[in-house]
Amino acid sequence: MNSDAEQIILEAKAGDKRAFNMLVTQHQKRVLYLAYDLLGDWDEAKDVAQEVFVKAYQKLDTFEERSRFSTWIYRITTNLCIDIQRKRKRNRTEPIEKSGPDGKLNLNQKLSEPPKIEALLENTQLRRQLEEALTQLSINQKTAISLRYFQEFSTTEIAETMGCSENTVRIHIFRGIKKLKTILGNIQIS
């Protein structure tokens, strides 16, 4: 962490609202996009982003500089989103409707790296199908995949954010991609 970032955090911890507002400005877009990636709903993502910064403000004194502030704030975001996903899962009464007669998406396009996923998402229908497929993953698989491919976190950053080991992150990503391949049909994801 550079000295300017450390100074802003120290000032915010001391109660300087201007310093805390600087932290919010630095991280609000990524928090919002992460919440959206995990929840798939802009309104919920906006609510979560607000709640994240309220919680961060209330708990700022518990932040220890052992990790980066961004890791801490993204962990709060991830935890809030996981809570919402669990509530959704408990309240879900209807099965997710799949598109196509066999419920699979047929694509003969190979994905070899994360930027190609972004190119696929330009297609609105495909994006909807991918978002729907992501809802069928476990909470940990969806979180790990979203952080890796949409937020471009390293395995180490994901492990810190999720509070697990790097090997566990790799397992979540591997199993999530395997399940996505099954759900989406012929799409190749690596």
LINUR-V491961 format. One record per backbone hydrogen bond with DSSP energy under -0.5 kcal/mol. NH is the residue of the N-H (numbers start at 1). CO is the residue of the C=O. If there is no record, write none. Layout:
nh=(NH,NH)
co=(CO,CO)
//
This chain:
nh=(6,7,8,9,10,11,12,13,14,15,16,17,20,21,22,23,24,25,26,27,28,31,32,33,34,35,36,37,38,39,40,45,46,47,48,49,50,51,52,53,54,55,56,57,58,59,60,60,62,63,63,67,72,73,74,75,76,77,78,79,80,81,82,83,84,85,86,87,88,89,90,91,92,103,106,107,111,112,116,117,117,118,119,120,121,122,122,123,124,127,128,129,130,131,132,133,134,135,136,137,142,143,144,145,146,147,148,149,150,150,151,153,158,159,160,161,162,163,164,169,170,171,172,173,174,175,176,177,178,179,180,181,182,183,184,185,186,186,187,188,189)
co=(2,3,4,5,6,7,8,9,10,12,11,15,16,17,18,19,20,21,22,23,24,27,28,29,30,31,32,33,34,35,36,41,42,43,44,45,46,47,48,49,50,51,52,53,54,55,56,57,59,59,60,64,68,69,70,71,72,73,74,75,76,77,78,79,80,81,82,83,84,85,86,87,88,100,104,105,188,110,113,113,114,114,115,116,117,118,119,120,122,123,124,125,126,127,128,129,130,131,133,134,138,139,140,141,142,143,144,145,145,146,146,147,154,155,156,157,158,159,159,165,166,167,168,169,170,171,172,173,174,175,176,177,178,179,180,181,105,184,105,109,187)
//
